């Protein structure tokens, strides 16, 4: 799991200074190897409204980083972040639904709807680079075809 998350442009990325500070401290603790303290700080940041912290904590609960595996709590946490509009959580929660994780009903119509909502929330970080590369490739192909 990545210690950091891209938070630029997503709904609720930094709802208040306290949540942002707690999230930053959690990431610092994680980098230092104190995963248990980092997990508690993620829980505090999530409680304070940080959607990136909510997502990260849910991922950690799925794999047991810094504490026990807790799939039902992770699924609930990730759904909350997804339902509150956080695009990375929408994507992950859709994958959990598709897999039937934690006893979720596999509903592929809901999966598609969530993935479309995540994609339309904002372009992913590499999206601009991909579209520029595609546009450059098309322009190069058109000019060499003449």
N, C-alpha and C positions, 0 to 999 in steps of 0.2 A: 504494500500500500504506500502511496505517496504521502510524504509528510505534509506537503502543501497542496492547496487547492486553488484553482483559478476562480477568483470571485468577482472579476470585473464584469459589470453589466447585468448581474443576476439579481432578481428580486430578493430583498432581504439579506443581501450579502453582509452588510454591516449595519444592523438595526440601531445599535447604540455603541458608545465608546466602551462601556464595560464589557459587552459581549465581544467586541473586537479585541480588546486587551486580553481577555480570558483565552480567546482562540489563539492569539499570538503566543501567549505563555504556554499553552498546551503544545503548540508546534515546537517551541524551544525545548520543552521537557522531553518531547518525543525524540528530538534530535540528540539529546544528551543520554538517551537510553532509559529514562524513567517513565516507562509506558503506563504504569499504574497511576502515577500522578497526572500524566498527560490525559489519561482517560477521564479522571475526575474533573480536570479543568475543561475538557470537552463537554462533559455533562453540565457543568456550570454555565459554559458559554451557550450551549443549546437551550438551557432553561432561560437564559437572558435574551434569547431570540435569534441567535446566530444560525442561519441555515447551513453555511459551510461546516460549522461544528456539528450540527445535527446529522448531516450527511456522513462526516468522518466518524462520528461516534457510532452511527448505525453500521458502517463498514467494519469498525473494530469489533462490535458486538457479533457480527456474522462470523468472524474468524477467531475471536477470543484474544485479541491484542490488548494487553493491559488489564485483563480481567477474564471472567468466564465467557464462553460462547453463550449467547442468548438470542436465538433466532427469532422468537416471537417479539421480543422488545425491538430488535433490529428492524424487522419488517414494519412494525407499527411506527417506529421513528422515521424510517425512510419514506413511508407513505405520507406521514405528516409533512415532511419537507417537500415532497413531490406535490402534494395537494396545496401547499402554500406557494407554489410557483417556481421552485428552484430547479432549473433545467437538468443539472447533473443528477439530482435525486429522481426526477421524472424518468430519466433513462434507466437508472439502476433499478428503480421500483418496477418498471415495465419488465425488465429481465427477470426479476424475482417472480412476478406474476406468471410469466411464460414458463418458468421452471417449476411452478407450484411450490415454491419455497415456503417453509413454515406452515404448510397446510393451506396455502392460498389456493383458491379456485383458479384453475388455468382458464383464462378468458382471453383468447387471441384478439377479439375485437377491442377489448380494453387495452391490450398491449399496443396494438397499432395506434389507437387514439392517443395513448400516453406518449408514444414515440413521436408522433406527429406534433403533439403539443410541445414536447421538448425541443424538437428541431425548429419549430417556429418561434420559440421563446427568444432565441438569439443564435447567431452562427457560432459554432464551436471554434476554439482558438485557431485551429489549422485551416478553417474553412476559407478565409480570405486568401491564404497562400495557395490553396488548391484552385480556387476560382481564377486567381491571377495566372497561375501556371496553365490552366486550361485555355484562358483567353489568349495568352501568349502563343501557345501551341497552335490554336486556330488561326491566329494572325500570321504566324510563320508558314503554316500549311497553305494559306490562301495566297501569300505573296510568292511562294515557290511554285505554285500551280499556274501562275500567270505566265 
